[in-house]
Amino acid sequence: TLPSESVVDVVGTVTVPDQPVDSATQKLVEISITKFHCVSKTCAPMPFLMEDACRPDCGKETDVGEYTGEEKASEDGLVRVGQEVRLDNR
């Protein structure tokens, strides 16, 4: 298996699935893969997912004030990556 940060080339045919794929952003199409090539495999996995790092922290985004470094649990249960972790892993 490849780490999720790897870069790949995929060749295939776009098809319409029998049922919508609810777990994908494009629910009404899918790719039937014919070729798969790893362009660049990551050497070390990132300590967080890019999806989590891109998720805004509404409390901090609207709050103007001193950054204390304290991390609070989110109300919706989704993981959020704080500024300190982002900066330590640039």
Salt bridges, closest charged atoms under 4 A:
GLU51 OE2 - ARG55 NH2 3.40
ASP52 OD1 - ARG55 NH1 3.02
GLU71 OE2 - LYS60 NZ 3.47
ASP76 OD1 - ARG80 NH1 3.09
